Amino acid sequence: MRKRILLAALLTACSHDGDEPSPAKNDGGSTSDAQQDAQPTTTQDARVSSNDSGQPLTSSGRYFPDGAFMYQRIDTAALDPDSNAITSWLQDNGGWGTGSMRIDFTIEVLQADANTAKRSFTTTDEFYDPDCDPAPIPVPANGALEGEDGYACTNDGDCHLIVVSRSEQRLYEMWRANIQDNTFEGGCAVVWDMARVYGAEGRGEQCSSADAAGFPIAPLLFSADEVKAGHVDHAIRFILPNARMRAKTYQHPGNHAGGPSGPASAPIYGSRWRLKSGFDLAKLPNEGARTVARALQQYGMVLADGGNIALTGQSDRFTTAKWDGLLGPRDLDKILPTDFEIVQTGEPITLTFDCERSPITQ
């Protein structure tokens, strides 16, 4: 097993804190203010995208079986004994990355069908062995990367490429993709088995994914179609600046951390938070915001990556419902860190960057 000193250095170098709004990995997930306010999602219940003929392609169903962690309700789960101390520390030390709970709507989820051609890619220095998978990826026509109009990574962002292939029961996720003409370069790519319930170790202890905590991204995004329907039935992805996460530490259900640099009293990569049951939903400006807040009470949110925009919704480019008039990027800004509780999910694990991939089992 090679020592991942280079990876540690790269992740720390890529870090950005709450004063720096530009995106980077494995601290990613944050976008510029202009990008996130533009509101460009697919739903777990009714995703619509484009297939290789350019026609709409509709797909439905969850990403993983019902036993997957993100589908388990936590509204009655036991609290971490340090819950109050950690949420209070975050409140007293800057709070969410921008100082208020905001929403990023730039991550795309594309649909591939059985005829979508797969493309091999050239790995960059942001592809980590053995964490990442070098397998070819289906690339639907007329798709786009996170924060981009097409497949070229022109804005130096996270440029996540996320493709669901239900004919294969595979979810493909790549960080820092860049496709221009016949050139396809990519950072860490992961192929998730959608028929599998991954255990507490995920794809392996100390193993990254296209998100630094080792999570899949798509199942943790909430969509305009879900919010329009009035319910989000899964946990939600959230991020914090590196300086507001405990250094060299993660905990299950996460399996890795990026470049956190905070003190021992700071939040931990991979931790799962729930909005308190007594939070007054009437404080929120619309039913869309209340729908997301109810999901935060029932299923919670997991600390998935480093960055500035706290919550991640999915782009509405390929969905039936649209965010305009449904939910805005600042509609949850009345929710404070101290409005949350942290659920007990296991002891903190020291980050070593020595990925031990788990055997592939059902």
N, C-alpha and C positions, 0 to 999 in steps of 0.2 A: 504493500500500500504506500503510494508516494505521499510524502508530507505536503500539505497544501499551504506552504508558507506564501507562495506567490498569490494564491487565491485570497488569503487574508489581507495581503498588502493591497491587492486590487480592490477588494470590497471596501477597505478603509479609504482608499483614494477616491472611490466613486461616491463616497458618502456625501449627503447634503443635509444640512440641518434646517431648522425652522426659519432661518433668515435667508435661505437660498431656495427659491421656488422652481428652479430648473430640474428636470428629471434625470435620474441615473439609477443604475441597478446596484448590486442586489439590495439596493435601497430604493428601488423604483416605486412605481405606482403614483408618484406625484407628477403633476403637469403644471405648465405655466398657467397663470391666472386667465390669460386670453383663451387658451385651449379649453380649460375646464368650464369657463362661463359660456362658451359657445354651445355647449350641450349637443354634441352631435347625435338599445340594448336588445339582446334576444332573451326570451323568457325560457324558463325551464318547462313551461307548459305549452308554449306556442312560438317557436323560433321561426323566423322567416329570413332567408338569405338568398343568394344567387348561385345557381349551379353553372356548369361550364357552358351552357347555352345562353346564359344571361337571364334566364327566366327564374321567377321566384321558386325557392325550394323550402318547403315547410317541414319541420321535424318536431316531434314532441317527446316528452318523457324526461325523467331525471337523468343526471349524468352518471350516477352510481346507484347501486342497490340501496334499499331503504335503511340498511344497517350502517351506512357510512356516517361518520361523525357529524358532518354538517347538517344531517337531517334529524338529529336527536334533540328534542326539546330539553332546555336546561333551566326552566323557570322554577323548578323545585330542587335543583342540584345544590349540594353543600358548597359553602363558600371557602375560598382560600383563607387561611388564618391571617394573612397579610393584606387582605383585600382593601380594607379601609385605609391602611397606611399607604398603599401604593397609589390608589386613586387620589388621595389627598396630596401626595407628593407631586403627582402629575398636575393637579389643579394649581398648586403653588409654584410650579416651575414651567410655566408657559402654556400648559394645557395642550390642546390639539395643535397640530403643526402650524396652522395659520392663526392660532389663538381662538378659533371657534370651529365647531364641527361643520365642515363643508363637504360637498360631494363632487367627485370627479366622474364625468360621463364619457370618457374617451376610449375605453377598452372595447374592441370589437370581438364578437364571437361569430365565426364563419361556419357554414354548413357545407360539408363535402358529401357527394353521393358516391355510389359504387363506381361511377365512370370518371371521377375526378383524378386527373393524373398526379402522381407523386413526383416530387423533385428532391434530388439529393442536394446537400449544401456543403459549402466549405466552412469549416469551423474557424472561429476567431479566437483571440486570447481570452474571450469571455465564455468559452465553452470549457467546462471543468470535468476532468476524468477522475473517478468513475461516476460522478454525480449525474452527468447528462447523457442523453441517448443520441447516437449519430444516425438514427433511422431516417429514411426519406419521409417527407411530409406532403400530404395532399394540399394543393394550392388552388382553391376555387377561382375561376375567372371573376373579374369585377369585384374582388375583395379589397381589403385594406388592413394596414397595421394600426395599432393603437396610435391615435393622434395624427394620423396621416390620411391623405386622400386616396392613396394607392399602396403599393407594396414597397415603395422606396422610402427608406428611413432618412428623411431630409432635415428633420428638426432636432436631431441628436437627442431624441427622447428614449424611453424604454423600448418603444417599437415592438411591443408584444405581438406575436402572431399566434392566434388561437383558432384551431379548426376542430370541429366535431365531425367524426365519421361514424354515424350510427350503423352503417352496413358492416363495419369492422368492430363496432363497440370499442372504439379508441378515441381518446381525446389527446390532441397534439397541442403542446404549448411551447413557445419559444420566446426567449428574451433577446432583444437587440437583433431582430431579423432585418435583412436588407436585401430586397430583390430588385435588380435593375437589369432589364433586357435578359441576357442569358446567364447573368451572375447572381447567385444566391449564396449569401453569407449569413451566418447565424451564430449567436452566443448559445447559452445553455438551452437545450431542447429536451423535452420530456414527453414520453408516450405513456399515457395513463390507460390502464385496462378498465373500461367502464363496466365490466361484468364482475369486478372484484371489489370486495370490501377490504380496504387496507387496514392493517392493525395499527396499534399505537406507534409503531416504528415507521409507518408510512412506507416510502420506498427505501428506507434505510436510515439508521441513526447517523447524524452528522452530514446528511445528504441534502443538498440544495435542490431546487427545482427552478422553474421559470420565475418563482417568487422565493425570496430568501429563506422564509420559514420552512420551505419544502412542501407547501400546500399546492393542490391544484387551484387555478385561478377561477375558471369559468363557473364552477358550482357555487362559488362564494359571491358572485356578482348578482345584484338584484336588477330586474329589468323593468322597462316601462309597461310591458304586457302584464307582468306580475302585479305591479303596483296598481295598474288600471283595474285588474281583477279583484283587488282588495286584500290580497294576502301574499306574503313572501314566506315560504315554508322551508327555510334553511338559514344557516348561519351566514354572516356577512363579513367580507374582507375589510380590515381597517389597517391603517399604517400610522407610524409616528416618526418624528425626526430621530436620527441615531442617538443624539445626546440625551434623549428622553426615554431610552431603553437600556436595561441593565447590560453592562459590558460582558462579553464572552459567556453568554448564558441563553438557553432556550428551555422550553418545557413542552411536553405533549399537550395537544396533538401536533405541535410543530416538531420538526426534526433537525433544525439548522437555524442559524442566524447570520445576518449580513455583517455589518460593521458597527454594532451598537457600542456606545462609549459612556453610557450613563452610570450613576452610582448604584449601590446595592438596593437602594430604596425605590429605584425606577421600575416601570413595567417590564415584563419579560416577553421576549419573542415567543410566539406560539400560544400565549395565554388566551383564555376565552372569557369574555366579559358579557354581562347582561345588564340591560337597562332596568333599574329598580321598578318593581311592580307598582309602587306608589307614585311614579312620575306622572305629572298631570298632562295628559295628552292634549287637553284643551289649550295648552300654551302654544301648540304648533299651529302654523297658519293655514293648513289645508289637509284634506283627507289623504293625499299622497304621502305627506310627511308622517301622518299618524299610522299609515299602513307600515311604513318602514320601522317606525318606533315600536309597533307591536311585535314585529319580527325580532327586534333587538331585545325585547322583554322575553320572548318565548324561546328563540334559538340563539340569540346573542351574536357576538362578533369575535373574530379571531385576529390576533396581531400577526400580520402576514409579511410585512416588508417595511422598509424605511422610506420616509418621504413626508410630504407636507399636507396633502389633501386627505382628510381622515377616512372618509368612506368612499367606496367605489361602486357606482352603478355601471351598467353596460350601455354602450352607445345605442341609440335608437335608429341607426341608419337602416337596419334590416328588420325592424320589428313593426308590428301592426300599430300598436299604441306609440305615441310620441311624448317626450318629456315636456314639451311646451304646454303650459297650462295645467300640468299634472304634478310636477315636482321640480323645484329650482335648486341650484347649487348651494344656496344659503338657507334653505327652509328648515334645517335641523340645527341652526346655530344657537338655539336656546338650550341645547343639551350639553351639560358640563361633564368633565371626567368624574366628578363626585356624584353624578346621577347614576353611575354604574357600580356594579359589584363584580368581583372576579371569582369565577368558579374554580373549585379545586380540581385540578386535572393531573397532578403528579408533582414530584419534586423537581426543582431546577436542575438542569443538566449543563455541565461545563462544555463550552464550545471548543472543539479541537480542530475542526475542518477535516478530520480523517473519516471520510465517508465509507460506511460499510453497507453496501447494497443488500437489501433483503432478498431472499429467494422468491421467485415468482410462484406463488401458490394461490389457489382460489380461496 
